[in-house]
Amino acid sequence: MKVMIIGSEGMLGHDLVKVLSPIHEVVTTTIDTLDITDIDKTIETVKKTIPMC
């Protein structure tokens, strides 16, 4: 399964990457690569990264 973790440099995001990476395809974003306050850009990024959505 492909999983997107938004905020992968935070405490929870970091732990999720560590736990999920061995069993799933993990795509990560950081505050520098995705600003969730820009909804249009967020939707565009998710659609590009995970085209099934």
PDB file as gemmi writes it, atoms N, CA and C in Angstrom:
CRYST1    1.000    1.000    1.000  90.00  90.00  90.00 P 1                      
ATOM      1  N   MET A   1       0.848  -1.164   0.000  1.00  0.00           N  
ATOM      2  CA  MET A   1       0.000   0.000   0.000  1.00  0.00           C  
ATOM      3  C   MET A   1       0.900   1.235   0.000  1.00  0.00           C  
ATOM      4  N   LYS A   2       0.482   2.265  -0.702  1.00  0.00           N  
ATOM      5  CA  LYS A   2       1.202   3.528  -0.727  1.00  0.00           C  
ATOM      6  C   LYS A   2       0.616   4.437   0.350  1.00  0.00           C  
ATOM      7  N   VAL A   3       1.480   4.964   1.214  1.00  0.00           N  
ATOM      8  CA  VAL A   3       1.054   5.794   2.333  1.00  0.00           C  
ATOM      9  C   VAL A   3       1.776   7.133   2.251  1.00  0.00           C  
ATOM     10  N   MET A   4       1.018   8.234   2.389  1.00  0.00           N  
ATOM     11  CA  MET A   4       1.633   9.556   2.431  1.00  0.00           C  
ATOM     12  C   MET A   4       1.625  10.049   3.865  1.00  0.00           C  
ATOM     13  N   ILE A   5       2.803  10.427   4.344  1.00  0.00           N  
ATOM     14  CA  ILE A   5       2.915  10.974   5.687  1.00  0.00           C  
ATOM     15  C   ILE A   5       3.252  12.450   5.556  1.00  0.00           C  
ATOM     16  N   ILE A   6       2.306  13.273   5.973  1.00  0.00           N  
ATOM     17  CA  ILE A   6       2.484  14.719   5.924  1.00  0.00           C  
ATOM     18  C   ILE A   6       3.088  15.158   7.251  1.00  0.00           C  
ATOM     19  N   GLY A   7       4.212  15.841   7.167  1.00  0.00           N  
ATOM     20  CA  GLY A   7       4.903  16.256   8.390  1.00  0.00           C  
ATOM     21  C   GLY A   7       5.848  15.185   8.895  1.00  0.00           C  
ATOM     22  N   SER A   8       6.578  14.584   7.992  1.00  0.00           N  
ATOM     23  CA  SER A   8       7.423  13.445   8.357  1.00  0.00           C  
ATOM     24  C   SER A   8       8.609  13.801   9.238  1.00  0.00           C  
ATOM     25  N   GLU A   9       8.905  15.082   9.395  1.00  0.00           N  
ATOM     26  CA  GLU A   9      10.021  15.467  10.256  1.00  0.00           C  
ATOM     27  C   GLU A   9       9.592  15.699  11.704  1.00  0.00           C  
ATOM     28  N   GLY A  10       8.283  15.668  11.960  1.00  0.00           N  
ATOM     29  CA  GLY A  10       7.795  15.802  13.324  1.00  0.00           C  
ATOM     30  C   GLY A  10       7.958  14.494  14.083  1.00  0.00           C  
ATOM     31  N   MET A  11       7.672  14.514  15.353  1.00  0.00           N  
ATOM     32  CA  MET A  11       7.860  13.330  16.205  1.00  0.00           C  
ATOM     33  C   MET A  11       6.992  12.157  15.739  1.00  0.00           C  
ATOM     34  N   LEU A  12       5.699  12.403  15.562  1.00  0.00           N  
ATOM     35  CA  LEU A  12       4.802  11.333  15.130  1.00  0.00           C  
ATOM     36  C   LEU A  12       5.110  10.897  13.706  1.00  0.00           C  
ATOM     37  N   GLY A  13       5.307  11.857  12.816  1.00  0.00           N  
ATOM     38  CA  GLY A  13       5.621  11.533  11.417  1.00  0.00           C  
ATOM     39  C   GLY A  13       6.873  10.697  11.297  1.00  0.00           C  
ATOM     40  N   HIS A  14       7.895  11.066  12.039  1.00  0.00           N  
ATOM     41  CA  HIS A  14       9.155  10.323  12.033  1.00  0.00           C  
ATOM     42  C   HIS A  14       8.935   8.882  12.466  1.00  0.00           C  
ATOM     43  N   ASP A  15       8.176   8.699  13.540  1.00  0.00           N  
ATOM     44  CA  ASP A  15       7.899   7.343  14.031  1.00  0.00           C  
ATOM     45  C   ASP A  15       7.055   6.548  13.043  1.00  0.00           C  
ATOM     46  N   LEU A  16       6.089   7.201  12.398  1.00  0.00           N  
ATOM     47  CA  LEU A  16       5.261   6.507  11.400  1.00  0.00           C  
ATOM     48  C   LEU A  16       6.099   6.031  10.219  1.00  0.00           C  
ATOM     49  N   VAL A  17       7.015   6.862   9.762  1.00  0.00           N  
ATOM     50  CA  VAL A  17       7.904   6.464   8.660  1.00  0.00           C  
ATOM     51  C   VAL A  17       8.695   5.227   9.071  1.00  0.00           C  
ATOM     52  N   LYS A  18       9.226   5.254  10.262  1.00  0.00           N  
ATOM     53  CA  LYS A  18      10.043   4.143  10.766  1.00  0.00           C  
ATOM     54  C   LYS A  18       9.244   2.846  10.842  1.00  0.00           C  
ATOM     55  N   VAL A  19       8.007   2.926  11.296  1.00  0.00           N  
ATOM     56  CA  VAL A  19       7.175   1.735  11.484  1.00  0.00           C  
ATOM     57  C   VAL A  19       6.589   1.237  10.151  1.00  0.00           C  
ATOM     58  N   LEU A  20       6.166   2.153   9.297  1.00  0.00           N  
ATOM     59  CA  LEU A  20       5.455   1.756   8.083  1.00  0.00           C  
ATOM     60  C   LEU A  20       6.357   1.439   6.894  1.00  0.00           C  
ATOM     61  N   SER A  21       7.554   2.002   6.860  1.00  0.00           N  
ATOM     62  CA  SER A  21       8.450   1.808   5.711  1.00  0.00           C  
ATOM     63  C   SER A  21       8.763   0.352   5.376  1.00  0.00           C  
ATOM     64  N   PRO A  22       8.974  -0.496   6.359  1.00  0.00           N  
ATOM     65  CA  PRO A  22       9.296  -1.889   6.013  1.00  0.00           C  
ATOM     66  C   PRO A  22       8.150  -2.650   5.323  1.00  0.00           C  
ATOM     67  N   ILE A  23       6.911  -2.207   5.533  1.00  0.00           N  
ATOM     68  CA  ILE A  23       5.790  -2.982   4.997  1.00  0.00           C  
ATOM     69  C   ILE A  23       4.947  -2.240   3.969  1.00  0.00           C  
ATOM     70  N   HIS A  24       5.216  -0.948   3.762  1.00  0.00           N  
ATOM     71  CA  HIS A  24       4.452  -0.144   2.814  1.00  0.00           C  
ATOM     72  C   HIS A  24       5.374   0.783   2.038  1.00  0.00           C  
ATOM     73  N   GLU A  25       4.901   1.243   0.905  1.00  0.00           N  
ATOM     74  CA  GLU A  25       5.612   2.282   0.160  1.00  0.00           C  
ATOM     75  C   GLU A  25       5.232   3.615   0.804  1.00  0.00           C  
ATOM     76  N   VAL A  26       6.195   4.283   1.396  1.00  0.00           N  
ATOM     77  CA  VAL A  26       5.929   5.510   2.142  1.00  0.00           C  
ATOM     78  C   VAL A  26       6.430   6.722   1.358  1.00  0.00           C  
ATOM     79  N   VAL A  27       5.541   7.695   1.191  1.00  0.00           N  
ATOM     80  CA  VAL A  27       5.877   8.974   0.575  1.00  0.00           C  
ATOM     81  C   VAL A  27       5.784  10.014   1.680  1.00  0.00           C  
ATOM     82  N   THR A  28       6.813  10.851   1.786  1.00  0.00           N  
ATOM     83  CA  THR A  28       6.829  11.816   2.871  1.00  0.00           C  
ATOM     84  C   THR A  28       6.801  13.252   2.354  1.00  0.00           C  
ATOM     85  N   THR A  29       6.269  14.132   3.187  1.00  0.00           N  
ATOM     86  CA  THR A  29       6.341  15.563   2.927  1.00  0.00           C  
ATOM     87  C   THR A  29       6.779  16.251   4.214  1.00  0.00           C  
ATOM     88  N   THR A  30       7.319  17.434   4.045  1.00  0.00           N  
ATOM     89  CA  THR A  30       7.718  18.235   5.189  1.00  0.00           C  
ATOM     90  C   THR A  30       7.061  19.597   5.064  1.00  0.00           C  
ATOM     91  N   ILE A  31       7.271  20.426   6.031  1.00  0.00           N  
ATOM     92  CA  ILE A  31       6.708  21.778   5.971  1.00  0.00           C  
ATOM     93  C   ILE A  31       7.284  22.554   4.781  1.00  0.00           C  
ATOM     94  N   ASP A  32       8.491  22.179   4.355  1.00  0.00           N  
ATOM     95  CA  ASP A  32       9.114  22.843   3.213  1.00  0.00           C  
ATOM     96  C   ASP A  32       8.543  22.372   1.878  1.00  0.00           C  
ATOM     97  N   THR A  33       8.051  21.143   1.816  1.00  0.00           N  
ATOM     98  CA  THR A  33       7.571  20.605   0.545  1.00  0.00           C  
ATOM     99  C   THR A  33       6.052  20.630   0.406  1.00  0.00           C  
ATOM    100  N   LEU A  34       5.329  20.845   1.504  1.00  0.00           N  
ATOM    101  CA  LEU A  34       3.868  20.891   1.435  1.00  0.00           C  
ATOM    102  C   LEU A  34       3.308  21.763   2.547  1.00  0.00           C  
ATOM    103  N   ASP A  35       2.605  22.808   2.157  1.00  0.00           N  
ATOM    104  CA  ASP A  35       1.966  23.716   3.108  1.00  0.00           C  
ATOM    105  C   ASP A  35       0.478  23.387   3.133  1.00  0.00           C  
ATOM    106  N   ILE A  36       0.022  22.725   4.196  1.00  0.00           N  
ATOM    107  CA  ILE A  36      -1.370  22.268   4.233  1.00  0.00           C  
ATOM    108  C   ILE A  36      -2.373  23.408   4.362  1.00  0.00           C  
ATOM    109  N   THR A  37      -1.901  24.631   4.599  1.00  0.00           N  
ATOM    110  CA  THR A  37      -2.829  25.761   4.650  1.00  0.00           C  
ATOM    111  C   THR A  37      -3.242  26.213   3.250  1.00  0.00           C  
ATOM    112  N   ASP A  38      -2.524  25.736   2.223  1.00  0.00           N  
ATOM    113  CA  ASP A  38      -2.880  26.010   0.828  1.00  0.00           C  
ATOM    114  C   ASP A  38      -3.603  24.779   0.294  1.00  0.00           C  
ATOM    115  N   ILE A  39      -4.929  24.759   0.430  1.00  0.00           N  
ATOM    116  CA  ILE A  39      -5.718  23.560   0.119  1.00  0.00           C  
ATOM    117  C   ILE A  39      -5.586  23.118  -1.327  1.00  0.00           C  
ATOM    118  N   ASP A  40      -5.574  24.049  -2.258  1.00  0.00           N  
ATOM    119  CA  ASP A  40      -5.467  23.679  -3.674  1.00  0.00           C  
ATOM    120  C   ASP A  40      -4.136  23.007  -3.972  1.00  0.00           C  
ATOM    121  N   LYS A  41      -3.068  23.556  -3.438  1.00  0.00           N  
ATOM    122  CA  LYS A  41      -1.735  22.970  -3.629  1.00  0.00           C  
ATOM    123  C   LYS A  41      -1.637  21.611  -2.935  1.00  0.00           C  
ATOM    124  N   THR A  42      -2.261  21.481  -1.781  1.00  0.00           N  
ATOM    125  CA  THR A  42      -2.250  20.206  -1.062  1.00  0.00           C  
ATOM    126  C   THR A  42      -2.958  19.126  -1.871  1.00  0.00           C  
ATOM    127  N   ILE A  43      -4.126  19.434  -2.394  1.00  0.00           N  
ATOM    128  CA  ILE A  43      -4.875  18.468  -3.210  1.00  0.00           C  
ATOM    129  C   ILE A  43      -4.074  18.087  -4.453  1.00  0.00           C  
ATOM    130  N   GLU A  44      -3.479  19.069  -5.093  1.00  0.00           N  
ATOM    131  CA  GLU A  44      -2.668  18.814  -6.288  1.00  0.00           C  
ATOM    132  C   GLU A  44      -1.492  17.893  -5.964  1.00  0.00           C  
ATOM    133  N   THR A  45      -0.820  18.148  -4.859  1.00  0.00           N  
ATOM    134  CA  THR A  45       0.322  17.328  -4.454  1.00  0.00           C  
ATOM    135  C   THR A  45      -0.093  15.901  -4.153  1.00  0.00           C  
ATOM    136  N   VAL A  46      -1.196  15.731  -3.452  1.00  0.00           N  
ATOM    137  CA  VAL A  46      -1.681  14.384  -3.125  1.00  0.00           C  
ATOM    138  C   VAL A  46      -2.052  13.636  -4.397  1.00  0.00           C  
ATOM    139  N   LYS A  47      -2.740  14.282  -5.312  1.00  0.00           N  
ATOM    140  CA  LYS A  47      -3.138  13.632  -6.565  1.00  0.00           C  
ATOM    141  C   LYS A  47      -1.928  13.231  -7.399  1.00  0.00           C  
ATOM    142  N   LYS A  48      -0.883  14.056  -7.416  1.00  0.00           N  
ATOM    143  CA  LYS A  48       0.339  13.717  -8.160  1.00  0.00           C  
ATOM    144  C   LYS A  48       1.065  12.557  -7.519  1.00  0.00           C  
ATOM    145  N   THR A  49       1.074  12.540  -6.204  1.00  0.00           N  
ATOM    146  CA  THR A  49       1.834  11.530  -5.470  1.00  0.00           C  
ATOM    147  C   THR A  49       1.113  10.191  -5.413  1.00  0.00           C  
ATOM    148  N   ILE A  50      -0.177  10.266  -5.169  1.00  0.00           N  
ATOM    149  CA  ILE A  50      -0.981   9.049  -5.048  1.00  0.00           C  
ATOM    150  C   ILE A  50      -2.143   9.164  -6.042  1.00  0.00           C  
ATOM    151  N   PRO A  51      -1.923   8.800  -7.310  1.00  0.00           N  
ATOM    152  CA  PRO A  51      -2.921   9.021  -8.349  1.00  0.00           C  
ATOM    153  C   PRO A  51      -4.242   8.271  -8.160  1.00  0.00           C  
ATOM    154  N   MET A  52      -4.295   7.319  -7.270  1.00  0.00           N  
ATOM    155  CA  MET A  52      -5.528   6.559  -7.042  1.00  0.00           C  
ATOM    156  C   MET A  52      -6.572   7.384  -6.316  1.00  0.00           C  
ATOM    157  N   CYS A  53      -6.177   8.480  -5.665  1.00  0.00           N  
ATOM    158  CA  CYS A  53      -7.105   9.288  -4.884  1.00  0.00           C  
ATOM    159  C   CYS A  53      -8.004  10.115  -5.778  1.00  0.00           C  
TER     160      CYS A  53                                                      
END                                                                             
